[in-house]
Amino acid sequence: MSRARPAAMLALVALLLFVATTLWTQFARADLDWVKATLSLYLHGPWGLALRTAYCLLALAIAVLGIALYRYSVGPRRSAAAPLLFCVAAGGLATVAIGDSWLPEATPLLAPLIHGLAANTAFLCASVGMLLQAWYLRREPGWRGSAALLWGWAWLAFVLLWMHVLWRGGPPRGLGQKLVIAVIVGWLIWLALALYRRGRTTGTR
């Protein structure tokens, strides 16, 4: 498990860069109302390139965590389903980031469809992958404490996601979407920290 520490550190650095960039754009973009504007609107205009790069870093973190947990797990519920979902989610995020850099000008009618499909795929696959991964970790040696928290946290993200999708009369769309993203990213950060600590513990035995 100590071999998972570099992967955990890489994911953690990518996640923190995503958080820093996202928070910065909320203050730097005075032309957008952070409560009403979804994060996708920040992909264009000032600091748009920085945020698209941060999206790719988030995609990298999701994929790295999924693959690392699969490779270095030994529990009876080890399965490729969760890392596969994480990789598909990462692909969706990367498609949003890269596609939004040129699709709106190249194919203005097709760009919103591709963006929406890729973003929805990323959200859905990430949330389901979180549930599966947390469930697997409940039977993973040394993960019981963290797995219980991650399991409840994953359900919170899943419920908030569907509330955001279905509850049209709820909070402003921008605030609702950013809350879902914050919960998911927070879960990933906790997972990366737990994986790093677990690797350090096993590596010193």
Steps between C-alpha positions, in 0.01 A plus 500: 500500500797736550532508121164680489643804679636671183162454332322641804734799511459566127122488534506725805713765330273495193190532719641792697596680179146449374355643821737799496426581135126463545492724806716758327267524201204568731669821615677591176192478277302805609291467182332185635274454800655206687161407650320478166779410257590133468869413496479422128450868423842573648665280237476788251632852528766619747669213685310252286817322389616469861169344603498263203848390603372452856220281363764279340687484830179392673452234233857380559440478876181298459661251263819466707309434822275242338787310341722517810228369729432214262866406459585506868181357651497150643149477645233252386298769323781615271338577165578691182155659498588802715827591322324457166228744606764742627688482169181563302424795727852631440448464126178698526674779688787512252249512214329799660829680554656429162177519300407839641831640377407463132159339445291816562670669204537193279153353547282744697189284467665175604716642780221529764390141435853362540561714808176390665554132422861506623417695817205277591713191437771637729259579782309174480802271465692680774213482749427132434872421504528670839226279642656183363851592613385583852308172512808304393716673759269387781656154459851621428750434783587818687229711334200443725506842671550703184263281298208570733545876455557469124187285467274760662676783317449326166127465569484871584660584163262263318190651663616858445571425135149370435345785698692740278376321188137452599419790736464788258339724760786454746817706556648705212652272236851629546497460876343154479751375243798637689377338821489162326849554357634607841361187666646273231841669504504494879434125488787453256737704717411293806548180300842616376606591856377167635685312226819693573476440875424133440806471275721669759376270775553179306829622359652541846425145616 
